Amino acid sequence: MTLADSIHTQRLRVLRDAEHLGNVSEACRRHGVSRTLLYRLRKRFEQYGSDGVHPKRHRPARGRPSPIPVQTERRGDGDRPGLADLWPAVVQRSAGT
């Protein structure tokens, strides 16, 4: 079972217990979730069913980021210098001049 599946099961359990107990505050207290979260989950469950309470994926897309074009890297934009503009200052500081 993956972490996402475990979270999904826990969320369904909270919703089921809240309905079974008839007391939202008690169900939230038993499972350690806020009432706000429970109401959001219940709304998503009513709209989308069981898949609605599955955790959303928040990680970035796979693959390498696109490279920065050399023209952008060398260009200085007004008061924001490009990397090529900063490099001489770095070399001078490391040489102690």
C-alpha positions as YAML, in Angstrom:
chain: A
units: angstrom
residues:
- id: 1
  name: MET
  ca: [0.00, 0.00, 0.00]
- id: 2
  name: THR
  ca: [1.41, 3.38, -0.96]
- id: 3
  name: LEU
  ca: [1.29, 6.47, 1.21]
- id: 4
  name: ALA
  ca: [-1.40, 7.98, -1.03]
- id: 5
  name: ASP
  ca: [-3.54, 4.84, -0.61]
- id: 6
  name: SER
  ca: [-3.06, 4.95, 3.16]
- id: 7
  name: ILE
  ca: [-4.16, 8.61, 3.29]
- id: 8
  name: HIS
  ca: [-7.14, 7.81, 1.06]
- id: 9
  name: THR
  ca: [-8.21, 4.99, 3.39]
- id: 10
  name: GLN
  ca: [-7.82, 7.20, 6.46]
- id: 11
  name: ARG
  ca: [-9.93, 9.95, 4.90]
- id: 12
  name: LEU
  ca: [-12.70, 7.50, 4.02]
- id: 13
  name: ARG
  ca: [-12.57, 6.13, 7.57]
- id: 14
  name: VAL
  ca: [-13.00, 9.63, 9.04]
- id: 15
  name: LEU
  ca: [-16.00, 10.30, 6.82]
- id: 16
  name: ARG
  ca: [-17.57, 6.95, 7.67]
- id: 17
  name: ASP
  ca: [-17.04, 7.45, 11.41]
- id: 18
  name: ALA
  ca: [-18.50, 10.97, 11.30]
- id: 19
  name: GLU
  ca: [-21.63, 9.62, 9.64]
- id: 20
  name: HIS
  ca: [-21.83, 6.61, 11.96]
- id: 21
  name: LEU
  ca: [-21.34, 8.64, 15.16]
- id: 22
  name: GLY
  ca: [-23.53, 11.51, 14.05]
- id: 23
  name: ASN
  ca: [-21.06, 13.82, 15.76]
- id: 24
  name: VAL
  ca: [-18.50, 15.55, 13.55]
- id: 25
  name: SER
  ca: [-16.47, 16.96, 16.43]
- id: 26
  name: GLU
  ca: [-16.04, 13.55, 18.06]
- id: 27
  name: ALA
  ca: [-15.00, 11.90, 14.79]
- id: 28
  name: CYS
  ca: [-12.46, 14.66, 14.15]
- id: 29
  name: ARG
  ca: [-11.09, 14.36, 17.67]
- id: 30
  name: ARG
  ca: [-10.69, 10.58, 17.36]
- id: 31
  name: HIS
  ca: [-8.83, 10.84, 14.06]
- id: 32
  name: GLY
  ca: [-6.87, 14.00, 14.74]
- id: 33
  name: VAL
  ca: [-8.22, 16.11, 11.89]
- id: 34
  name: SER
  ca: [-9.87, 19.51, 11.88]
- id: 35
  name: ARG
  ca: [-13.58, 19.97, 11.28]
- id: 36
  name: THR
  ca: [-12.72, 22.24, 8.35]
- id: 37
  name: LEU
  ca: [-10.82, 19.41, 6.67]
- id: 38
  name: LEU
  ca: [-13.66, 16.98, 7.32]
- id: 39
  name: TYR
  ca: [-16.20, 19.31, 5.73]
- id: 40
  name: ARG
  ca: [-13.93, 19.84, 2.71]
- id: 41
  name: LEU
  ca: [-13.49, 16.08, 2.34]
- id: 42
  name: ARG
  ca: [-17.23, 15.51, 2.68]
- id: 43
  name: LYS
  ca: [-17.94, 18.07, -0.04]
- id: 44
  name: ARG
  ca: [-15.40, 16.46, -2.37]
- id: 45
  name: PHE
  ca: [-16.80, 13.02, -1.58]
- id: 46
  name: GLU
  ca: [-20.33, 14.17, -2.42]
- id: 47
  name: GLN
  ca: [-19.18, 15.74, -5.70]
- id: 48
  name: TYR
  ca: [-16.69, 13.14, -6.96]
- id: 49
  name: GLY
  ca: [-17.23, 10.01, -4.92]
- id: 50
  name: SER
  ca: [-14.44, 7.98, -3.37]
- id: 51
  name: ASP
  ca: [-11.82, 9.27, -5.82]
- id: 52
  name: GLY
  ca: [-12.51, 12.83, -4.71]
- id: 53
  name: VAL
  ca: [-10.81, 12.30, -1.35]
- id: 54
  name: HIS
  ca: [-7.68, 10.76, -2.84]
- id: 55
  name: PRO
  ca: [-4.66, 13.00, -2.12]
- id: 56
  name: LYS
  ca: [-3.62, 15.29, -4.95]
- id: 57
  name: ARG
  ca: [-0.21, 15.00, -6.49]
- id: 58
  name: HIS
  ca: [1.96, 17.99, -5.62]
- id: 59
  name: ARG
  ca: [5.29, 17.09, -7.07]
- id: 60
  name: PRO
  ca: [6.82, 18.68, -10.13]
- id: 61
  name: ALA
  ca: [6.76, 17.07, -13.53]
- id: 62
  name: ARG
  ca: [9.48, 14.56, -14.23]
- id: 63
  name: GLY
  ca: [12.48, 15.36, -16.35]
- id: 64
  name: ARG
  ca: [15.17, 17.95, -16.47]
- id: 65
  name: PRO
  ca: [14.35, 21.64, -16.54]
- id: 66
  name: SER
  ca: [14.77, 23.37, -19.86]
- id: 67
  name: PRO
  ca: [18.19, 24.99, -20.23]
- id: 68
  name: ILE
  ca: [18.56, 28.76, -20.11]
- id: 69
  name: PRO
  ca: [19.46, 30.13, -23.54]
- id: 70
  name: VAL
  ca: [22.97, 31.62, -23.70]
- id: 71
  name: GLN
  ca: [21.57, 34.98, -24.83]
- id: 72
  name: THR
  ca: [19.44, 35.22, -21.68]
- id: 73
  name: GLU
  ca: [22.33, 34.12, -19.50]
- id: 74
  name: ARG
  ca: [24.67, 36.78, -20.90]
- id: 75
  name: ARG
  ca: [22.11, 39.58, -21.07]
- id: 76
  name: GLY
  ca: [21.85, 42.19, -18.34]
- id: 77
  name: ASP
  ca: [18.34, 43.52, -17.75]
- id: 78
  name: GLY
  ca: [18.61, 47.10, -16.48]
- id: 79
  name: ASP
  ca: [19.43, 46.91, -12.79]
- id: 80
  name: ARG
  ca: [19.50, 43.08, -12.87]
- id: 81
  name: PRO
  ca: [22.84, 42.08, -14.35]
- id: 82
  name: GLY
  ca: [23.25, 38.84, -16.25]
- id: 83
  name: LEU
  ca: [25.58, 36.08, -15.07]
- id: 84
  name: ALA
  ca: [28.35, 37.29, -17.38]
- id: 85
  name: ASP
  ca: [28.16, 40.75, -15.76]
- id: 86
  name: LEU
  ca: [28.55, 39.27, -12.27]
- id: 87
  name: TRP
  ca: [31.43, 36.93, -13.01]
- id: 88
  name: PRO
  ca: [34.26, 39.55, -13.06]
- id: 89
  name: ALA
  ca: [33.19, 40.80, -9.62]
- id: 90
  name: VAL
  ca: [33.32, 37.27, -8.23]
- id: 91
  name: VAL
  ca: [36.81, 36.70, -9.65]
- id: 92
  name: GLN
  ca: [38.08, 40.01, -8.25]
- id: 93
  name: ARG
  ca: [36.73, 39.23, -4.76]
- id: 94
  name: SER
  ca: [38.29, 35.77, -4.70]
- id: 95
  name: ALA
  ca: [41.67, 37.16, -5.88]
- id: 96
  name: GLY
  ca: [41.62, 39.68, -3.05]
- id: 97
  name: THR
  ca: [41.78, 42.80, -5.19]
...
